[in-house]
Amino acid sequence: MAEAFQAVAYPRELVRTVALKDGTSARLRPIRPDDEPRLVDLYERLSRHTAYQRFFTKRLGELPGVASLRSLIAMKTVKATTALPV
């Protein structure tokens, strides 16, 4: 499946540091291929209800950029392992 993805330069211009209400700094950045194991781990820990609300309250195809997400594998893993109602 990896062959289906075309190599694209990482969009460094989208990396931002923002200040939270409590003054804490947070770094926001686009997803990278090496994020996949952490995303799989996160999705596996979601409750069925949370996963449903997170991914199925809107149709996935309507979300901007979802077709280009490299981590769609992680979403398939959640669907396969949690038997979510679709």
PDB file with one MODEL, atoms N, CA, C and O in Angstrom:
MODEL        1
ATOM      1  N   MET A   1       0.814  -1.194   0.000  1.00  0.00           N
ATOM      2  CA  MET A   1       0.000   0.000   0.000  1.00  0.00           C
ATOM      3  C   MET A   1       0.857   1.257   0.000  1.00  0.00           C
ATOM      4  O   MET A   1       0.437   2.293  -0.516  1.00  0.00           O
ATOM      5  N   ALA A   2       2.048   1.177   0.572  1.00  0.00           N
ATOM      6  CA  ALA A   2       2.928   2.340   0.637  1.00  0.00           C
ATOM      7  C   ALA A   2       3.255   2.882  -0.752  1.00  0.00           C
ATOM      8  O   ALA A   2       3.494   4.080  -0.902  1.00  0.00           O
ATOM      9  N   GLU A   3       3.268   2.024  -1.768  1.00  0.00           N
ATOM     10  CA  GLU A   3       3.575   2.469  -3.116  1.00  0.00           C
ATOM     11  C   GLU A   3       2.525   3.446  -3.640  1.00  0.00           C
ATOM     12  O   GLU A   3       2.824   4.246  -4.527  1.00  0.00           O
ATOM     13  N   ALA A   4       1.326   3.398  -3.122  1.00  0.00           N
ATOM     14  CA  ALA A   4       0.244   4.251  -3.595  1.00  0.00           C
ATOM     15  C   ALA A   4       0.437   5.710  -3.211  1.00  0.00           C
ATOM     16  O   ALA A   4      -0.175   6.597  -3.806  1.00  0.00           O
ATOM     17  N   PHE A   5       1.284   5.963  -2.220  1.00  0.00           N
ATOM     18  CA  PHE A   5       1.499   7.321  -1.768  1.00  0.00           C
ATOM     19  C   PHE A   5       2.675   7.938  -2.499  1.00  0.00           C
ATOM     20  O   PHE A   5       3.751   7.345  -2.586  1.00  0.00           O
ATOM     21  N   GLN A   6       2.462   9.116  -3.014  1.00  0.00           N
ATOM     22  CA  GLN A   6       3.512   9.810  -3.722  1.00  0.00           C
ATOM     23  C   GLN A   6       4.324  10.629  -2.721  1.00  0.00           C
ATOM     24  O   GLN A   6       3.757  11.294  -1.854  1.00  0.00           O
ATOM     25  N   ALA A   7       5.639  10.581  -2.840  1.00  0.00           N
ATOM     26  CA  ALA A   7       6.490  11.343  -1.935  1.00  0.00           C
ATOM     27  C   ALA A   7       6.247  12.836  -2.148  1.00  0.00           C
ATOM     28  O   ALA A   7       6.291  13.332  -3.274  1.00  0.00           O
ATOM     29  N   VAL A   8       5.992  13.531  -1.061  1.00  0.00           N
ATOM     30  CA  VAL A   8       5.734  14.959  -1.097  1.00  0.00           C
ATOM     31  C   VAL A   8       6.600  15.610  -0.030  1.00  0.00           C
ATOM     32  O   VAL A   8       6.803  15.038   1.041  1.00  0.00           O
ATOM     33  N   ALA A   9       7.105  16.784  -0.310  1.00  0.00           N
ATOM     34  CA  ALA A   9       7.909  17.497   0.679  1.00  0.00           C
ATOM     35  C   ALA A   9       7.051  17.835   1.898  1.00  0.00           C
ATOM     36  O   ALA A   9       5.890  18.222   1.767  1.00  0.00           O
ATOM     37  N   TYR A  10       7.640  17.684   3.078  1.00  0.00           N
ATOM     38  CA  TYR A  10       6.906  17.994   4.308  1.00  0.00           C
ATOM     39  C   TYR A  10       6.615  19.491   4.362  1.00  0.00           C
ATOM     40  O   TYR A  10       7.522  20.298   4.161  1.00  0.00           O
ATOM     41  N   PRO A  11       5.375  19.875   4.629  1.00  0.00           N
ATOM     42  CA  PRO A  11       4.989  21.295   4.620  1.00  0.00           C
ATOM     43  C   PRO A  11       5.413  22.026   5.905  1.00  0.00           C
ATOM     44  O   PRO A  11       4.582  22.325   6.763  1.00  0.00           O
ATOM     45  N   ARG A  12       6.691  22.301   6.018  1.00  0.00           N
ATOM     46  CA  ARG A  12       7.225  22.960   7.218  1.00  0.00           C
ATOM     47  C   ARG A  12       6.581  24.315   7.492  1.00  0.00           C
ATOM     48  O   ARG A  12       6.556  24.776   8.633  1.00  0.00           O
ATOM     49  N   GLU A  13       6.065  24.947   6.449  1.00  0.00           N
ATOM     50  CA  GLU A  13       5.432  26.261   6.637  1.00  0.00           C
ATOM     51  C   GLU A  13       4.155  26.177   7.470  1.00  0.00           C
ATOM     52  O   GLU A  13       3.648  27.200   7.929  1.00  0.00           O
ATOM     53  N   LEU A  14       3.635  24.972   7.668  1.00  0.00           N
ATOM     54  CA  LEU A  14       2.424  24.798   8.470  1.00  0.00           C
ATOM     55  C   LEU A  14       2.714  24.523   9.945  1.00  0.00           C
ATOM     56  O   LEU A  14       1.785  24.463  10.750  1.00  0.00           O
ATOM     57  N   VAL A  15       3.974  24.358  10.311  1.00  0.00           N
ATOM     58  CA  VAL A  15       4.336  24.127  11.706  1.00  0.00           C
ATOM     59  C   VAL A  15       4.183  25.444  12.463  1.00  0.00           C
ATOM     60  O   VAL A  15       4.692  26.480  12.036  1.00  0.00           O
ATOM     61  N   ARG A  16       3.480  25.393  13.584  1.00  0.00           N
ATOM     62  CA  ARG A  16       3.208  26.592  14.392  1.00  0.00           C
ATOM     63  C   ARG A  16       3.407  26.301  15.868  1.00  0.00           C
ATOM     64  O   ARG A  16       3.199  25.176  16.322  1.00  0.00           O
ATOM     65  N   THR A  17       3.807  27.311  16.608  1.00  0.00           N
ATOM     66  CA  THR A  17       3.788  27.247  18.058  1.00  0.00           C
ATOM     67  C   THR A  17       2.707  28.214  18.504  1.00  0.00           C
ATOM     68  O   THR A  17       2.704  29.380  18.111  1.00  0.00           O
ATOM     69  N   VAL A  18       1.789  27.724  19.325  1.00  0.00           N
ATOM     70  CA  VAL A  18       0.677  28.554  19.793  1.00  0.00           C
ATOM     71  C   VAL A  18       0.691  28.607  21.311  1.00  0.00           C
ATOM     72  O   VAL A  18       1.213  27.711  21.974  1.00  0.00           O
ATOM     73  N   ALA A  19       0.110  29.672  21.850  1.00  0.00           N
ATOM     74  CA  ALA A  19      -0.011  29.818  23.298  1.00  0.00           C
ATOM     75  C   ALA A  19      -1.416  29.394  23.707  1.00  0.00           C
ATOM     76  O   ALA A  19      -2.405  29.886  23.164  1.00  0.00           O
ATOM     77  N   LEU A  20      -1.495  28.486  24.659  1.00  0.00           N
ATOM     78  CA  LEU A  20      -2.780  28.050  25.186  1.00  0.00           C
ATOM     79  C   LEU A  20      -3.275  29.070  26.210  1.00  0.00           C
ATOM     80  O   LEU A  20      -2.519  29.940  26.644  1.00  0.00           O
ATOM     81  N   LYS A  21      -4.540  28.958  26.592  1.00  0.00           N
ATOM     82  CA  LYS A  21      -5.127  29.913  27.528  1.00  0.00           C
ATOM     83  C   LYS A  21      -4.355  30.023  28.842  1.00  0.00           C
ATOM     84  O   LYS A  21      -4.295  31.090  29.452  1.00  0.00           O
ATOM     85  N   ASP A  22      -3.765  28.901  29.269  1.00  0.00           N
ATOM     86  CA  ASP A  22      -3.027  28.920  30.526  1.00  0.00           C
ATOM     87  C   ASP A  22      -1.576  29.374  30.354  1.00  0.00           C
ATOM     88  O   ASP A  22      -0.804  29.355  31.313  1.00  0.00           O
ATOM     89  N   GLY A  23      -1.201  29.782  29.134  1.00  0.00           N
ATOM     90  CA  GLY A  23       0.143  30.260  28.872  1.00  0.00           C
ATOM     91  C   GLY A  23       1.109  29.200  28.383  1.00  0.00           C
ATOM     92  O   GLY A  23       2.225  29.522  27.974  1.00  0.00           O
ATOM     93  N   THR A  24       0.703  27.946  28.416  1.00  0.00           N
ATOM     94  CA  THR A  24       1.545  26.864  27.934  1.00  0.00           C
ATOM     95  C   THR A  24       1.713  26.962  26.421  1.00  0.00           C
ATOM     96  O   THR A  24       0.764  27.302  25.714  1.00  0.00           O
ATOM     97  N   SER A  25       2.894  26.670  25.926  1.00  0.00           N
ATOM     98  CA  SER A  25       3.136  26.643  24.479  1.00  0.00           C
ATOM     99  C   SER A  25       2.844  25.246  23.955  1.00  0.00           C
ATOM    100  O   SER A  25       3.144  24.249  24.611  1.00  0.00           O
ATOM    101  N   ALA A  26       2.259  25.184  22.771  1.00  0.00           N
ATOM    102  CA  ALA A  26       1.992  23.904  22.118  1.00  0.00           C
ATOM    103  C   ALA A  26       2.442  24.016  20.665  1.00  0.00           C
ATOM    104  O   ALA A  26       2.202  25.028  20.006  1.00  0.00           O
ATOM    105  N   ARG A  27       3.090  22.980  20.179  1.00  0.00           N
ATOM    106  CA  ARG A  27       3.538  22.953  18.792  1.00  0.00           C
ATOM    107  C   ARG A  27       2.512  22.187  17.967  1.00  0.00           C
ATOM    108  O   ARG A  27       2.178  21.046  18.285  1.00  0.00           O
ATOM    109  N   LEU A  28       2.020  22.812  16.920  1.00  0.00           N
ATOM    110  CA  LEU A  28       1.071  22.182  16.002  1.00  0.00           C
ATOM    111  C   LEU A  28       1.794  21.929  14.689  1.00  0.00           C
ATOM    112  O   LEU A  28       2.514  22.789  14.184  1.00  0.00           O
ATOM    113  N   ARG A  29       1.589  20.731  14.145  1.00  0.00           N
ATOM    114  CA  ARG A  29       2.240  20.388  12.884  1.00  0.00           C
ATOM    115  C   ARG A  29       1.398  19.374  12.127  1.00  0.00           C
ATOM    116  O   ARG A  29       0.583  18.661  12.712  1.00  0.00           O
ATOM    117  N   PRO A  30       1.609  19.320  10.803  1.00  0.00           N
ATOM    118  CA  PRO A  30       0.915  18.299  10.011  1.00  0.00           C
ATOM    119  C   PRO A  30       1.402  16.902  10.399  1.00  0.00           C
ATOM    120  O   PRO A  30       2.504  16.733  10.920  1.00  0.00           O
ATOM    121  N   ILE A  31       0.576  15.935  10.140  1.00  0.00           N
ATOM    122  CA  ILE A  31       0.915  14.545  10.416  1.00  0.00           C
ATOM    123  C   ILE A  31       2.096  14.108   9.544  1.00  0.00           C
ATOM    124  O   ILE A  31       2.258  14.571   8.414  1.00  0.00           O
ATOM    125  N   ARG A  32       2.913  13.208  10.094  1.00  0.00           N
ATOM    126  CA  ARG A  32       4.050  12.645   9.357  1.00  0.00           C
ATOM    127  C   ARG A  32       3.906  11.123   9.347  1.00  0.00           C
ATOM    128  O   ARG A  32       3.212  10.558  10.193  1.00  0.00           O
ATOM    129  N   PRO A  33       4.558  10.461   8.393  1.00  0.00           N
ATOM    130  CA  PRO A  33       4.469   8.993   8.337  1.00  0.00           C
ATOM    131  C   PRO A  33       4.912   8.316   9.631  1.00  0.00           C
ATOM    132  O   PRO A  33       4.358   7.280   9.997  1.00  0.00           O
ATOM    133  N   ASP A  34       5.892   8.873  10.324  1.00  0.00           N
ATOM    134  CA  ASP A  34       6.360   8.237  11.552  1.00  0.00           C
ATOM    135  C   ASP A  34       5.396   8.415  12.729  1.00  0.00           C
ATOM    136  O   ASP A  34       5.651   7.890  13.813  1.00  0.00           O
ATOM    137  N   ASP A  35       4.300   9.141  12.536  1.00  0.00           N
ATOM    138  CA  ASP A  35       3.263   9.275  13.567  1.00  0.00           C
ATOM    139  C   ASP A  35       2.346   8.051  13.618  1.00  0.00           C
ATOM    140  O   ASP A  35       1.623   7.861  14.595  1.00  0.00           O
ATOM    141  N   GLU A  36       2.371   7.233  12.587  1.00  0.00           N
ATOM    142  CA  GLU A  36       1.420   6.132  12.471  1.00  0.00           C
ATOM    143  C   GLU A  36       1.356   5.216  13.705  1.00  0.00           C
ATOM    144  O   GLU A  36       0.254   4.944  14.180  1.00  0.00           O
ATOM    145  N   PRO A  37       2.484   4.730  14.247  1.00  0.00           N
ATOM    146  CA  PRO A  37       2.378   3.836  15.414  1.00  0.00           C
ATOM    147  C   PRO A  37       1.694   4.503  16.610  1.00  0.00           C
ATOM    148  O   PRO A  37       0.935   3.856  17.331  1.00  0.00           O
ATOM    149  N   ARG A  38       1.959   5.778  16.817  1.00  0.00           N
ATOM    150  CA  ARG A  38       1.323   6.493  17.936  1.00  0.00           C
ATOM    151  C   ARG A  38      -0.171   6.689  17.690  1.00  0.00           C
ATOM    152  O   ARG A  38      -0.966   6.631  18.628  1.00  0.00           O
ATOM    153  N   LEU A  39      -0.555   6.918  16.441  1.00  0.00           N
ATOM    154  CA  LEU A  39      -1.980   7.067  16.121  1.00  0.00           C
ATOM    155  C   LEU A  39      -2.719   5.752  16.306  1.00  0.00           C
ATOM    156  O   LEU A  39      -3.825   5.730  16.846  1.00  0.00           O
ATOM    157  N   VAL A  40      -2.116   4.660  15.863  1.00  0.00           N
ATOM    158  CA  VAL A  40      -2.733   3.346  16.047  1.00  0.00           C
ATOM    159  C   VAL A  40      -2.943   3.100  17.532  1.00  0.00           C
ATOM    160  O   VAL A  40      -4.013   2.654  17.947  1.00  0.00           O
ATOM    161  N   ASP A  41      -1.923   3.388  18.335  1.00  0.00           N
ATOM    162  CA  ASP A  41      -2.024   3.207  19.786  1.00  0.00           C
ATOM    163  C   ASP A  41      -3.149   4.057  20.363  1.00  0.00           C
ATOM    164  O   ASP A  41      -3.933   3.578  21.183  1.00  0.00           O
ATOM    165  N   LEU A  42      -3.230   5.307  19.941  1.00  0.00           N
ATOM    166  CA  LEU A  42      -4.294   6.202  20.419  1.00  0.00           C
ATOM    167  C   LEU A  42      -5.666   5.651  20.045  1.00  0.00           C
ATOM    168  O   LEU A  42      -6.549   5.564  20.898  1.00  0.00           O
ATOM    169  N   TYR A  43      -5.853   5.282  18.792  1.00  0.00           N
ATOM    170  CA  TYR A  43      -7.154   4.812  18.337  1.00  0.00           C
ATOM    171  C   TYR A  43      -7.568   3.514  19.014  1.00  0.00           C
ATOM    172  O   TYR A  43      -8.754   3.288  19.257  1.00  0.00           O
ATOM    173  N   GLU A  44      -6.596   2.663  19.319  1.00  0.00           N
ATOM    174  CA  GLU A  44      -6.927   1.413  19.996  1.00  0.00           C
ATOM    175  C   GLU A  44      -7.409   1.638  21.422  1.00  0.00           C
ATOM    176  O   GLU A  44      -8.092   0.783  21.986  1.00  0.00           O
ATOM    177  N   ARG A  45      -7.061   2.778  22.012  1.00  0.00           N
ATOM    178  CA  ARG A  45      -7.479   3.080  23.385  1.00  0.00           C
ATOM    179  C   ARG A  45      -8.816   3.815  23.458  1.00  0.00           C
ATOM    180  O   ARG A  45      -9.341   4.013  24.554  1.00  0.00           O
ATOM    181  N   LEU A  46      -9.372   4.218  22.333  1.00  0.00           N
ATOM    182  CA  LEU A  46     -10.651   4.923  22.338  1.00  0.00           C
ATOM    183  C   LEU A  46     -11.784   3.962  22.683  1.00  0.00           C
ATOM    184  O   LEU A  46     -11.768   2.797  22.285  1.00  0.00           O
ATOM    185  N   SER A  47     -12.758   4.462  23.421  1.00  0.00           N
ATOM    186  CA  SER A  47     -13.949   3.645  23.654  1.00  0.00           C
ATOM    187  C   SER A  47     -14.732   3.564  22.342  1.00  0.00           C
ATOM    188  O   SER A  47     -14.532   4.383  21.445  1.00  0.00           O
ATOM    189  N   ARG A  48     -15.609   2.589  22.235  1.00  0.00           N
ATOM    190  CA  ARG A  48     -16.426   2.458  21.020  1.00  0.00           C
ATOM    191  C   ARG A  48     -17.226   3.731  20.770  1.00  0.00           C
ATOM    192  O   ARG A  48     -17.333   4.189  19.633  1.00  0.00           O
ATOM    193  N   HIS A  49     -17.782   4.297  21.828  1.00  0.00           N
ATOM    194  CA  HIS A  49     -18.597   5.514  21.693  1.00  0.00           C
ATOM    195  C   HIS A  49     -17.744   6.686  21.203  1.00  0.00           C
ATOM    196  O   HIS A  49     -18.144   7.414  20.295  1.00  0.00           O
ATOM    197  N   THR A  50     -16.580   6.860  21.804  1.00  0.00           N
ATOM    198  CA  THR A  50     -15.691   7.952  21.407  1.00  0.00           C
ATOM    199  C   THR A  50     -15.241   7.782  19.964  1.00  0.00           C
ATOM    200  O   THR A  50     -15.238   8.747  19.200  1.00  0.00           O
ATOM    201  N   ALA A  51     -14.862   6.571  19.584  1.00  0.00           N
ATOM    202  CA  ALA A  51     -14.433   6.315  18.211  1.00  0.00           C
ATOM    203  C   ALA A  51     -15.566   6.616  17.234  1.00  0.00           C
ATOM    204  O   ALA A  51     -15.338   7.206  16.178  1.00  0.00           O
ATOM    205  N   TYR A  52     -16.771   6.218  17.579  1.00  0.00           N
ATOM    206  CA  TYR A  52     -17.915   6.503  16.718  1.00  0.00           C
ATOM    207  C   TYR A  52     -18.100   8.004  16.565  1.00  0.00           C
ATOM    208  O   TYR A  52     -18.241   8.501  15.447  1.00  0.00           O
ATOM    209  N   GLN A  53     -18.099   8.733  17.681  1.00  0.00           N
ATOM    210  CA  GLN A  53     -18.276  10.186  17.613  1.00  0.00           C
ATOM    211  C   GLN A  53     -17.145  10.847  16.832  1.00  0.00           C
ATOM    212  O   GLN A  53     -17.376  11.784  16.068  1.00  0.00           O
ATOM    213  N   ARG A  54     -15.943  10.365  17.022  1.00  0.00           N
ATOM    214  CA  ARG A  54     -14.771  10.971  16.393  1.00  0.00           C
ATOM    215  C   ARG A  54     -14.750  10.767  14.889  1.00  0.00           C
ATOM    216  O   ARG A  54     -14.370  11.672  14.146  1.00  0.00           O
ATOM    217  N   PHE A  55     -15.155   9.584  14.429  1.00  0.00           N
ATOM    218  CA  PHE A  55     -14.973   9.261  13.018  1.00  0.00           C
ATOM    219  C   PHE A  55     -16.251   9.108  12.213  1.00  0.00           C
ATOM    220  O   PHE A  55     -16.204   9.195  10.986  1.00  0.00           O
ATOM    221  N   PHE A  56     -17.371   8.888  12.843  1.00  0.00           N
ATOM    222  CA  PHE A  56     -18.552   8.564  12.059  1.00  0.00           C
ATOM    223  C   PHE A  56     -19.723   9.522  12.238  1.00  0.00           C
ATOM    224  O   PHE A  56     -20.793   9.276  11.683  1.00  0.00           O
ATOM    225  N   THR A  57     -19.557  10.606  12.995  1.00  0.00           N
ATOM    226  CA  THR A  57     -20.644  11.563  13.085  1.00  0.00           C
ATOM    227  C   THR A  57     -20.718  12.402  11.815  1.00  0.00           C
ATOM    228  O   THR A  57     -21.778  12.934  11.484  1.00  0.00           O
ATOM    229  N   LYS A  58     -19.605  12.523  11.105  1.00  0.00           N
ATOM    230  CA  LYS A  58     -19.569  13.106   9.766  1.00  0.00           C
ATOM    231  C   LYS A  58     -19.054  12.014   8.850  1.00  0.00           C
ATOM    232  O   LYS A  58     -18.283  11.156   9.279  1.00  0.00           O
ATOM    233  N   ARG A  59     -19.458  12.035   7.632  1.00  0.00           N
ATOM    234  CA  ARG A  59     -18.912  11.058   6.697  1.00  0.00           C
ATOM    235  C   ARG A  59     -17.450  11.384   6.470  1.00  0.00           C
ATOM    236  O   ARG A  59     -17.104  12.539   6.220  1.00  0.00           O
ATOM    237  N   LEU A  60     -16.587  10.382   6.553  1.00  0.00           N
ATOM    238  CA  LEU A  60     -15.146  10.609   6.420  1.00  0.00           C
ATOM    239  C   LEU A  60     -14.791  11.302   5.110  1.00  0.00           C
ATOM    240  O   LEU A  60     -13.887  12.138   5.077  1.00  0.00           O
ATOM    241  N   GLY A  61     -15.480  10.971   4.050  1.00  0.00           N
ATOM    242  CA  GLY A  61     -15.183  11.575   2.760  1.00  0.00           C
ATOM    243  C   GLY A  61     -15.443  13.065   2.693  1.00  0.00           C
ATOM    244  O   GLY A  61     -14.940  13.736   1.792  1.00  0.00           O
ATOM    245  N   GLU A  62     -16.215  13.595   3.624  1.00  0.00           N
ATOM    246  CA  GLU A  62     -16.516  15.021   3.638  1.00  0.00           C
ATOM    247  C   GLU A  62     -15.455  15.827   4.385  1.00  0.00           C
ATOM    248  O   GLU A  62     -15.429  17.054   4.285  1.00  0.00           O
ATOM    249  N   LEU A  63     -14.588  15.159   5.125  1.00  0.00           N
ATOM    250  CA  LEU A  63     -13.567  15.869   5.884  1.00  0.00           C
ATOM    251  C   LEU A  63     -12.432  16.273   4.955  1.00  0.00           C
ATOM    252  O   LEU A  63     -11.962  15.458   4.162  1.00  0.00           O
ATOM    253  N   PRO A  64     -11.983  17.532   5.044  1.00  0.00           N
ATOM    254  CA  PRO A  64     -10.924  17.989   4.144  1.00  0.00           C
ATOM    255  C   PRO A  64      -9.639  17.197   4.339  1.00  0.00           C
ATOM    256  O   PRO A  64      -9.185  17.001   5.467  1.00  0.00           O
ATOM    257  N   GLY A  65      -9.064  16.747   3.246  1.00  0.00           N
ATOM    258  CA  GLY A  65      -7.778  16.071   3.278  1.00  0.00           C
ATOM    259  C   GLY A  65      -7.797  14.618   3.682  1.00  0.00           C
ATOM    260  O   GLY A  65      -6.740  13.989   3.730  1.00  0.00           O
ATOM    261  N   VAL A  66      -8.959  14.057   3.976  1.00  0.00           N
ATOM    262  CA  VAL A  66      -8.983  12.684   4.476  1.00  0.00           C
ATOM    263  C   VAL A  66      -8.463  11.686   3.441  1.00  0.00           C
ATOM    264  O   VAL A  66      -7.880  10.669   3.818  1.00  0.00           O
ATOM    265  N   ALA A  67      -8.653  11.945   2.178  1.00  0.00           N
ATOM    266  CA  ALA A  67      -8.179  11.022   1.144  1.00  0.00           C
ATOM    267  C   ALA A  67      -6.662  10.958   1.101  1.00  0.00           C
ATOM    268  O   ALA A  67      -6.094   9.969   0.636  1.00  0.00           O
ATOM    269  N   SER A  68      -6.004  12.002   1.580  1.00  0.00           N
ATOM    270  CA  SER A  68      -4.545  12.016   1.505  1.00  0.00           C
ATOM    271  C   SER A  68      -3.877  11.613   2.814  1.00  0.00           C
ATOM    272  O   SER A  68      -2.649  11.619   2.900  1.00  0.00           O
ATOM    273  N   LEU A  69      -4.653  11.266   3.830  1.00  0.00           N
ATOM    274  CA  LEU A  69      -4.050  10.886   5.102  1.00  0.00           C
ATOM    275  C   LEU A  69      -3.301   9.574   4.990  1.00  0.00           C
ATOM    276  O   LEU A  69      -3.880   8.556   4.612  1.00  0.00           O
ATOM    277  N   ARG A  70      -2.043   9.590   5.310  1.00  0.00           N
ATOM    278  CA  ARG A  70      -1.248   8.372   5.269  1.00  0.00           C
ATOM    279  C   ARG A  70      -1.707   7.412   6.361  1.00  0.00           C
ATOM    280  O   ARG A  70      -1.508   6.203   6.238  1.00  0.00           O
ATOM    281  N   SER A  71      -2.306   7.920   7.410  1.00  0.00           N
ATOM    282  CA  SER A  71      -2.680   7.070   8.538  1.00  0.00           C
ATOM    283  C   SER A  71      -4.075   6.464   8.403  1.00  0.00           C
ATOM    284  O   SER A  71      -4.652   6.044   9.406  1.00  0.00           O
ATOM    285  N   LEU A  72      -4.622   6.409   7.211  1.00  0.00           N
ATOM    286  CA  LEU A  72      -5.900   5.721   7.028  1.00  0.00           C
ATOM    287  C   LEU A  72      -5.792   4.274   7.468  1.00  0.00           C
ATOM    288  O   LEU A  72      -6.789   3.657   7.843  1.00  0.00           O
ATOM    289  N   ILE A  73      -4.577   3.729   7.422  1.00  0.00           N
ATOM    290  CA  ILE A  73      -4.344   2.371   7.912  1.00  0.00           C
ATOM    291  C   ILE A  73      -4.770   2.278   9.368  1.00  0.00           C
ATOM    292  O   ILE A  73      -5.382   1.292   9.779  1.00  0.00           O
ATOM    293  N   ALA A  74      -4.448   3.300  10.144  1.00  0.00           N
ATOM    294  CA  ALA A  74      -4.814   3.305  11.557  1.00  0.00           C
ATOM    295  C   ALA A  74      -6.327   3.282  11.715  1.00  0.00           C
ATOM    296  O   ALA A  74      -6.846   2.567  12.573  1.00  0.00           O
ATOM    297  N   MET A  75      -7.044   4.054  10.901  1.00  0.00           N
ATOM    298  CA  MET A  75      -8.505   4.068  10.992  1.00  0.00           C
ATOM    299  C   MET A  75      -9.074   2.701  10.637  1.00  0.00           C
ATOM    300  O   MET A  75     -10.031   2.246  11.263  1.00  0.00           O
ATOM    301  N   LYS A  76      -8.492   2.046   9.640  1.00  0.00           N
ATOM    302  CA  LYS A  76      -8.956   0.709   9.268  1.00  0.00           C
ATOM    303  C   LYS A  76      -8.723  -0.262  10.417  1.00  0.00           C
ATOM    304  O   LYS A  76      -9.533  -1.158  10.656  1.00  0.00           O
ATOM    305  N   THR A  77      -7.618  -0.080  11.126  1.00  0.00           N
ATOM    306  CA  THR A  77      -7.317  -0.923  12.269  1.00  0.00           C
ATOM    307  C   THR A  77      -8.370  -0.758  13.337  1.00  0.00           C
ATOM    308  O   THR A  77      -8.835  -1.748  13.904  1.00  0.00           O
ATOM    309  N   VAL A  78      -8.760   0.478  13.627  1.00  0.00           N
ATOM    310  CA  VAL A  78      -9.803   0.734  14.627  1.00  0.00           C
ATOM    311  C   VAL A  78     -11.095   0.061  14.202  1.00  0.00           C
ATOM    312  O   VAL A  78     -11.733  -0.615  15.009  1.00  0.00           O
ATOM    313  N   LYS A  79     -11.483   0.231  12.972  1.00  0.00           N
ATOM    314  CA  LYS A  79     -12.738  -0.363  12.497  1.00  0.00           C
ATOM    315  C   LYS A  79     -12.692  -1.886  12.600  1.00  0.00           C
ATOM    316  O   LYS A  79     -13.676  -2.515  12.989  1.00  0.00           O
ATOM    317  N   ALA A  80     -11.547  -2.479  12.250  1.00  0.00           N
ATOM    318  CA  ALA A  80     -11.439  -3.930  12.258  1.00  0.00           C
ATOM    319  C   ALA A  80     -11.384  -4.495  13.672  1.00  0.00           C
ATOM    320  O   ALA A  80     -11.870  -5.601  13.908  1.00  0.00           O
ATOM    321  N   THR A  81     -10.804  -3.764  14.610  1.00  0.00           N
ATOM    322  CA  THR A  81     -10.620  -4.326  15.949  1.00  0.00           C
ATOM    323  C   THR A  81     -11.736  -3.961  16.932  1.00  0.00           C
ATOM    324  O   THR A  81     -11.876  -4.621  17.962  1.00  0.00           O
ATOM    325  N   THR A  82     -12.528  -2.935  16.643  1.00  0.00           N
ATOM    326  CA  THR A  82     -13.541  -2.529  17.606  1.00  0.00           C
ATOM    327  C   THR A  82     -14.970  -2.805  17.167  1.00  0.00           C
ATOM    328  O   THR A  82     -15.903  -2.578  17.938  1.00  0.00           O
ATOM    329  N   ALA A  83     -15.157  -3.279  15.971  1.00  0.00           N
ATOM    330  CA  ALA A  83     -16.491  -3.600  15.449  1.00  0.00           C
ATOM    331  C   ALA A  83     -17.466  -2.453  15.670  1.00  0.00           C
ATOM    332  O   ALA A  83     -18.510  -2.622  16.299  1.00  0.00           O
ATOM    333  N   LEU A  84     -17.116  -1.293  15.149  1.00  0.00           N
ATOM    334  CA  LEU A  84     -17.973  -0.121  15.299  1.00  0.00           C
ATOM    335  C   LEU A  84     -19.226  -0.242  14.435  1.00  0.00           C
ATOM    336  O   LEU A  84     -19.174  -0.789  13.334  1.00  0.00           O
ATOM    337  N   PRO A  85     -20.345   0.266  14.932  1.00  0.00           N
ATOM    338  CA  PRO A  85     -21.555   0.270  14.095  1.00  0.00           C
ATOM    339  C   PRO A  85     -21.425   1.329  13.023  1.00  0.00           C
ATOM    340  O   PRO A  85     -21.171   2.492  13.336  1.00  0.00           O
ATOM    341  N   VAL A  86     -21.592   0.960  11.772  1.00  0.00           N
ATOM    342  CA  VAL A  86     -21.456   1.920  10.679  1.00  0.00           C
ATOM    343  C   VAL A  86     -22.792   2.117  10.016  1.00  0.00           C
ATOM    344  O   VAL A  86     -22.902   2.890   9.065  1.00  0.00           O
TER     345      VAL A  86
ENDMDL
END
